[in-house]
Amino acid sequence: MKYRLFVLALLLSLNIQAVFALDIVYPKQKAVTINSPSTFFVGNSAPEIPLKINGQEIPVHKSGGFAYAVKLNTGKNEFVIEAGEEKQIFNITRPAPVISPYTTTNNELPYESAASFVTADDNVPLRSTPVDSGNNRISHFQKGIPLLVTGEKGEFYKVQLNETTSGWIARKDVIWADSFTPAKLLKKDGINDKNYYIFKIDFDKKVPYVIEGSHPFVVKFYNVEGNPDNTFTFNFPLKQKLIGYSGEFDGNSFILKIRKFPEINTKRPLKNIKIVIDAGHGGEENGATGCLRHNEKDINLSIAKMLATELKLRGANVIMTRHGDETVGLTDRVKLTNKNEASIFISIHGNALPDNMDPNEHEGTSVFYYYPQAKPLADSILKSMTSQLPLADDGVRQGSFAVVRNTEALSVLIETGYLINPSDNAYLLDEEVRLNAAKAIADGVENFLTGKD
């Protein structure tokens, strides 16, 4: 009973209404169409009252939350949910698979002769495969980058970078150009700066490029005459951990900035380190909905504020992307980070799942990165969190999220737990767990900076 009163008080503190009668959070409606072989019911009910779905008794967490996966047959599926005297009926329709009488193919079509195009806008992704999703981005081009196209597949053009290297770019992201000629490398210079290694590489026109980073730090510029395979490779013998970089054209000059690793105060490793804390979602974007019908955005903000306080106490210079329940666009979060030249970006989220997965089989904390430079930080944070919290280790993974893909800082996205897993959900409603999560994240950042990771 004390636990239930605690959860109720916590929900009220987060401006969330607690519902302890039978409350089905997902599916959101009693008559829905779901094109999947399975789905799940997520919600809450009084734990002392038996809960059944189509006669099968369902475990209810002591917090009142529950999740239960069900299989779907083609056509109409009826589910009767009972808790004591209360009954709710859900009708879920799974559409029949569409079988086309025609066999279609989407094969690559090579051109007899190459065609000339240029990028039509900024931040155009060059991909390793002709698919508009996943971790297949190998570069992002500004407007006006000349490209040599040698074929097509579906909605993509094949871009020839040199004799052995190619990529794919969406048709919608390029426009036709009159001609294509290789560029000339004019000169390259280093620029003295306190906080960055800066290099200025001048061409007579823009060229496509790929930043490979790592050690040594490598940038490959393609379609540059006078170089083997028309490829100019810039190598910088970087001996430090990567902690953020940027590279883009200013006119026909490519400006590469690699942030110098800060001098670490061994007693206060976070002193003067600029860190952006991003509370995911907010305002019109609720994010995931938990078993007890709380919103992800509120949990994210709570942890983000605790983390900001903890980092400030340790001497960090903290910037938050939002301080309250406000809508902030993904692009605005990135711009704020880059404008302030932050060294580290941490985005706080809560996890959910698609219909074809079982919430009871997925639990714990995961940390995502996009660029390899951020993986050591992700590893350090996850190690710290899973060693200090009751949440399971759900792994470090590469993820193509806009806020970690476009920020120049060392960027990670933390999924603190699964909001539709009853156990994880209860942990995230516990203020002590959230406070310890903030401390563990701060410890992980410190360990990364000091080399203890």
N, C-alpha and C positions, 0 to 999 in steps of 0.2 A: 504493500500500500504506500509506503514511504517513497518507493521508486516511482510509482505512478504520480504522486503529488509533485515529486521533483521534476518529472518530465512536463507536467502541466505548467508548473511555474516557469520552466525554461521556455516553453512554447509561447507563453504570454509575454515573456521578456523580449522575444523576437517578433512580437506582433503577429503571432500565428494562432489561429483558432484551433483548439484541440477538439477532436470528435471521437468519442469513445464508443458510440454505437457502431454497427457494421458500416464501414465507410470504404468504398472501393475507389482507390485513387487511379488505377489503370486496369482495364481500358477506361477511357474518359466518358464513354457513353455506353448505354445498355444494348444498343444495336449498332454494330460496327462491321466494316469489311477489312480484313487483314490478309494480305497476300503472303503468307508464310506457313510452313508446316507446323509451327508451334507459336505460342505466345505465352503470356503470364498474367496472373492477377496480382496486383500489389495494393495493399491497403492496411486498415487497422481495425481491431475489434477487441472487446474485453477479453483478456487472456484467460479469465476463469470460466468463460462460456465456450463450450465446444464449437468449433468452426468446421463446416463441411462444404465441400464443393462436389456436386454430383454424388453425394453420399460418402465421399472420401474425407476422413478427418484430417485437418490441416494444422500443422504446428503454428502456434502464435507466440511470438517473442514476448518476454515479460514486459516490454515497453508497450505492447499492443500491436506492434507492426507484424505484417506477414507478407510473404511472397510465395507464389505457387505457379509452376510452369504446367501448361496443358498442351496436348497435341491437337491439331486441327485437321479434320477431314475436309475434303473438297465439298463445298456446299455449305449448308447451314449447320452450325454447332450450337447447341443449347447448354448453358451451364447454370445450374441452380445452386446458389450460395446461401447457406443457412447458418445463423448464429442465434441459438436459442429460439425464440419465437419469431425472429426477424428473417425474412427471405427476400432475396433479390434474384432476378433472372436476367441473364445476359445472352444475347444472340449474336454470335460471331460468324460471319460468312467468309469462307475462303474461296476465292474465284477459281474456276477450273483453269488449268493451264491452256494458253492459247497456242495451238499447233498450226503453223502456217503451211499451206499446201505447196508453198514455194521454198526452194532452198536458196538462201541468199549468202553471199560471201562478201567479205570486206578486205580483200587482198591489197597488198601494196602495189601501186601503179607507178613504175619508174618512167621518167621522161626521157625522150630521145636526146634532148639538149637541156641544159640547166636554165632556169628562169631566175630573174632578179626581183627581189622584194626588199622592202624595208619595214621595220616595226612601226605600227601605227600609233602606239601610245607608250607610256612609261610602265615599268614593272611587268613586262611581258615575259611569261615563263618559257624557257627552253627545257624540254622534257627528254628523258632517255627513252620513253615509250610513247606511242600515240594514244595516250589515255589521260583524260582530264581529272585525275584523282591519284591519291597515293603519294609515296615518297619518291617521285620520279623527276623532280625539278633539279636541273643541274646548273641553271643560271637564270638571272632575271635581267632583261635588257631594257634600256631606256628607249625612248622614241627616236626613230631615225637610224637604227642600226642596220646597215646593208647585209642582206642574206642571200646565199646562193641555194636555190631550191632545186632538188633533183628528182622529186617524186611526191606522191601523196598517198594517204590512206585515211578513209573516212573524212573526218573534219580536221585533219592535220596535214601539213606539208612537211616533207623530209628536208632538213637543212644540212647541207654538206659543209662541214667545218674545215676538214682537210682530207687527205686521201684515205685515212683510216678512221676518222671520227665524224659522227653525224648525230643529229638530234631531231626533235619534232616540235613544231610550233603550230598553234591553232590557226586555222584559216582566218578567223575573225580578227586576229591580232596583227596582221600584216597587210600591206598594200603593194600593188605592182610598182616596180621601178623600171626606168628606161634602160639602164645598163649596169653592169657590175665589173669593177676593176679592182685589183688588189690595192691595199693601202701601203703607204711608206712610213717606216719608223723614222722620225726626225731626231729626237734626243730623249734622254731620260735623266732626271735629276733627283737627288735626295734633299729634303727640306728639314731643317732643324726645328724640333718642337719638344716642349717639356713632357707632354703627355702621350705623344704618338710618334711612331715611325711613319713618315710621310714621303711618298714617292710620286713624282709627276712624270708621266710618260706621254710624250707628244707624238701624234700621228698626223697625217695630212687629211684623214677622215676617220670617222668612227669605225670600229670593227667589233665583231662578236668576241666574247671572252668567257672564260670559265675560271672562277677562283677555287683552287683546290685546297688552300689553307695548309694546315698541318706543319710538319717540320721536315725539310725547309718549307717556308711559305711560298706557294707557287701560284702564279697567274699565267694562263695560256691565252694569247691573243691570236686569233685566226685570220687568214686572208691578208697576211703581211708579207709583201714581196721581199726577196733577198734573204729569206730564212729557210732552213730545211723544212720541206713540206708546207711552206708558206705559214709557218707557225712560230711566233716569237714567244719564248718562254722566259718569264721573269722569275728569278729565284732569290729569295731573301733568307739567309741562314738564321732563322729565328731560334733562339735558345731558351725562351721562356714559355710558360703556359699561355695559350691563346685566351684573351679575355675581351674579345670584341674587335671587329674590324669593319671597314666599309670600302667599297670600290665603285666608282662611277665616273662617267665622262662629264667634264666641264668644257663644253665646246668639243674640240678634237683632242683634248688632253685628258688622259685617264689619271684620276687622283686616287691613290691607294693609301688608306690610313689604317695602321695596325696599332691598337692601344698598347702602350707599355704596361707591363705588369707593375702594379703599385708597390711601393715600399710598405711592407707589412710590419706594424707594431706588434711584437710578439706577445705583449701583455694585453693589448686591445686590438686584435686583428682586423676588426671592422671599422676602426677609427677612420673617418673621412671617406670611406668607400660609398660611392653613390649607387643606391639600389632602388629600383622601381618595384613597388608591390601592386599587383593587379588583382582586384577582386572580380572574378569572372561574372559576367551577366550584369543585371541591375536594371532598375526602372521598368521599362516595358518587357524586358527579357528576364523571365523567372528562372530559366535554366531547368534542370530536372526537378521533379516533385518527389519527395520522400514518402516513406510508408505512412507517416503521421501527417501527411499533407503540408509539410513545410516546404518552402522554396529554396532551391540551391543558392540563389543570389544572396539570401540572408546569412546562410552558413558561411559562404565565401567571404562576405564582408566582415563577419565576426572574426574569423581566423586572420584575415588580412590586417585588421586593426590591431589584434594582439601581436601579430608578427611585426608590424611597424613599430609598436611600442617597445618590443624586445630588441629590435635592431637599433633603435635610437638609444636605448640604455647602454648598448655596447659601442656606441660612438658612430654608427653609420649615418650617412646623409640620406634620408628616406623620402621618396616621392610616391604618392598614391594616385592611381588612375581614377579612383572615385572614393569619396568620403562618406557617401550616403546612398540612398536608393535612387540612383539616377542612371539614365541611359547614356552609355558611352560607346561610340562606335569602335570597331576593331582598328580601323585606320587611325583614329584619334589616339588610341592607346599606344600604337607604334610611334606616331609622331611625337607624342609627349616624351617617350623614352629616348628617341634619337635626338630631339631638340635639347634635352638636358644632358646628353652625352653620358648616360648612366653606364656603369660597368657591368651591372647585373640586373636582370629582369626576371621576376618570379610571379607567375600567374597562378592563382588559387582557384580550384574547381572541385566539384563533386561528381562522381561518375554515375552513368546509367548504361543501359544495354538495349540493343535492338530486339525485336519480337522473337527471333529464332534462338535466343539464348536464355539460360536459366539463372535468375538472380541469386539463387541459393548456391550456385556453383562458382560464383565470382565474388571475391571479397578482397579488401585490403587497399593499400596505397600504391600508386604507380606514379612515376615521374617521366615526362616526355621531353625530348629535345629534338631539334631538327638538324642543326649543323654539328658535325663531330666535335668541334671545339667545346661544346656545352655538355658532352657526355660525362666527363669527369665530375662536373658540378652536380649533374643529375644523380650519378652514382653515390656521391658523398651525402647528398640530402636524403636519398632513400635509405641508405644504410643507417643514418642517424635517426630517421623517423621510425623505422621498423624495429630498431633496438630499444626505443624509448616509449613506444605506444603499443596498445593492445591490438592494433590493426595488423593484418597480414602483409607480407611482401608480395605485391602484384607486379613487380618488375620495372625495369628501365627500358623504355622503347623509343624509337624514332617516330615522330608524328608530325604530319604536315599541317600544323595549326598556324593561322595567319599571324598571331602575336609572337610566336617564337621563330617564325620563318622570315619575318621582315624587320625585326629589331636588330640593331647593330650591336647591342650589348650581348653578353653571355646570357642566353635565355632558356628558361625551363618552364614547363607547365606541370603543376602538381595536382593529381586527382587524389584528394585526401582519403576518399573511401567511396563505396557504392551506396548511394542514397536509397536505392530500391532493394538493397540487401538488409533485412531487418536488424541484424547484429551491427553492421557498419553504421546504419542509420542511427541506432541508439547511441553508439559511441560518439558520433558527430554532434548529437544533441547534448552531450555532457560537456559543460563548460571547462571542467578540469582537463578533459582530453583535448579540447581545442587549444587551451592555453599551453599544454605540453607539446602539442603539434607545432605551435609557433616557436617554442624554445628549441625543439628538435631541428626545425628548418634552419634557425639561426646557427645552431651548432654545426649543421652540415655545411653551411656557407663558410663558417670559420675554419673548419677542417680542410675544406678545399683550398682556401687562401694560404693556410699555413703548411700545406702538404701532408696533413695527417690523414687524408682520405685514402 
